[in-house]
Amino acid sequence: MQTTHVRRLLGAEPTLRPTPPLSDAPAHTAWSRGVRAVVERLARVERAPLEITAVDTTVADGLRRERLTLNSPSRGAFQGTLLAPPDTTAPAPAVLVLGGKNARLEQLTGESPPDFPDRNVAEHLARSGFVTLTFEHGIGGGLDEQRRAGREEGALLAHAFALTGRSLLGALVGDTLGALDVLTSHRLVDADRVGLFGHSLGAAVALHTALLAPRPLPVCAASHLGSYPALYERLLTGYEGAVLPGILEYADLGDLYAALAPAPLHLQFGTDDAYLEPADARAAAGIVRRGYRAAAATDRLDVRELPMGHGTHVRHAADFFARALSRGAEASGASGAVGDVPAQRVHFGVAERRAVLDRVDAALASGHLTQGPGLARFEELSRTWTGREGVAVASGAAALEIALRIVGVAGRTVLVPVNTFFATAAAAVRAGARVRFVDIELDGLGIDPDALRAALDRHPDTAAVLPVHIGGIVSPALDDVISLCERRGVAVVEDAAHALGTTLGDRFAGAFGRFGAFSFFPTKVAVSGEGGLVTCANAEDAEQVRRWRDHGKSAQGSTLHDRPGGNWRMSELHAAVGTVDLERFDDTLAARRALAYEYDELLADVPGVRAHTVPAAVHSNYYKYLAYLDAPVDRALLKKRLRERHGVSLAGEVYDHLLCDQPYFASAEATRTEVGAGAGAGAGTGAGAGTGAGAGTGAGAGTGAGAGTGAGAPVVDGPFEQARWFARHHIALPLYPTLTRAEQLRVVEALRGELS
Ligand SMILES: *Cc1c(COP(=O)(O)O)cnc(C)c1O
């Protein structure tokens, strides 16, 4: 009865098993990423560096031994031993050696006689030319001292971890990732040629460490192959450090090994191993083979079925590492070339993903899926970085459009900087305005006050001006822009999509104009999936936004509609993501700023490129880290070379095309309706103003082809020399909180390589 229950439980097919035929590398990569994400979530590794508190070095018997005292957050102080051939001078290949549950450190390193002939794996590998690092897992296999109900120490530990929602295996992997850092940064070790060896429990730890390591690592796993259900039946035990609780719902052991492809993998198992079934191990090997075939990496997989017990064939292991960690293998990427530096990365760590899931779960459980308590929490939290009442909406574009509809711009002119994202101007068009463009100034990249003054003179029907905080900089010129607008009774709506958290003086972006519009699209500094926010100067405006976003209801909950509002709501599910991202937003800002200051220093001596100087009064969020290329450099070619030769992708420009050159505005009615600008400056002043027609139908048009433009040709208030210069010359360096120092150095060295 009990066994049928167990069989039924363990018999279900894991959901992440790839369905054959799985025959292409990109599909395998995507699948492997899915497996790793689940492993990461279930393992809940709390990453903290291992501290080395003491080192004691001896050279004896042809080996150099460093006894290290290590300190881990989960288990406190423990011992590790680093072995190296004494004549090792050049950076050598290295292997982190993880023994089985009962393996003792002295036996692994050969300091005391091994109880099995193959126990001293670390010593063998060191004598074969590898630097090795070894430590005990700290979960003795025997009964604990007080023999609590006859339970094994490992089982007790595993239960305690499970009770708190964590896993013992995750803690072991945390220590191992720390040990990997210790090994990789050792002066004798070639950081690009490091592998993992594990036996039995140690193999489980090696496997999961490799799945969670930041780059691919060669793995040799001995006496740890099979399926979880068969291993369970054989051992009548589940997860004492060797299994992630809950993993079988997603993947079995063979799947996990298959997910390592295309990293080099050597699996060995014995036909006389009391802990596993040869037939079951063979079947698991089949799953692994299929994965390696799918990844087009069968040459990186080596499975050995050997006439041995629960042991290790050290010669095969040493041969494997000699191949996988040879210099040639490194050059061909077999030991895992460092990954590319992407243009951007959206990253939610395990704790944040859990927090999102908890919030989504609460929404689903309550049935309240939109406009609920999650939204209220998101809005309340946003205040921290805007200083104003904020109303959450469906997108940044919706935020702009709602603000402009409240201002009432239909049939009138809205002035937009010619250097901005298309959505800024498109929102004005949708709200019924005629769009006119204005040049920018090059210090803060905001609207040029002189150009604005001229434009306001030319377009006295202007209803609103839309300053845009390009790259996260709130331009000090904004003060002049605002006083110009105030004097003429023109509303200011800030497009603050780039600038959450930026301050100018003591004020946040979004707190200068009558409205501020933010976006939480995945490319921005804070994200909700899709989402936006309108910050409002007063409570009355905030109430208006709430009505517009919800189909123009005349009051909340009312069935009467007094305006053509839309579905511009933010769902509780999006608010869940946005809230969790805002909860860490102080850290996000701090990380972005630290990276930016680092770039400032690193770029100082790189020829051919100059960082944009952020004005002193501005505390930027560094949505973009902007720099300028010296005139002769071809930006498109540079970007291509950085990508192809150095694996470095630059971030997108802000922006590479002026809006007046975008096909829509270059040809649209919206820009064709009024003539008299441009070279004929002032000629058209007053024409077409205030005639109240909707978008693009501006009256007063066609009063002759002024300014030398041909009839019907688009007429704009050009020539926008400063914006054009900016669009041509700037680049944006990759900058996101998970950018590592090594990656940052790579970006700078790649630039130096291409520019000098
Ligand atoms: C992203 C962005 C928007 C639009 O935001 P969505 O959320 O995508 O609608 C508007 N203006 C600027 C400057 C932006 O960068």
The ligand as a Gaussian input file, in Angstrom:
#p B3LYP/6-31G(d) Opt

LIG

0 1
 C        9.467000      54.310000     -23.288000
 C        9.125000      55.680000     -23.564000
 C        7.798000      56.077000     -23.745000
 C        6.657000      55.114000     -23.863000
 O        6.487000      54.232000     -22.800000
 P        5.613000      52.903000     -23.011000
 O        5.461000      52.395000     -21.635000
 O        6.374000      52.019000     -23.925000
 O        4.330000      53.315000     -23.602000
 C        7.541000      57.417000     -23.924000
 N        8.535000      58.321000     -23.944000
 C        9.819000      57.979000     -23.802000
 C       10.874000      59.031000     -23.822000
 C       10.157000      56.652000     -23.630000
 O       11.443000      56.297000     -23.520000

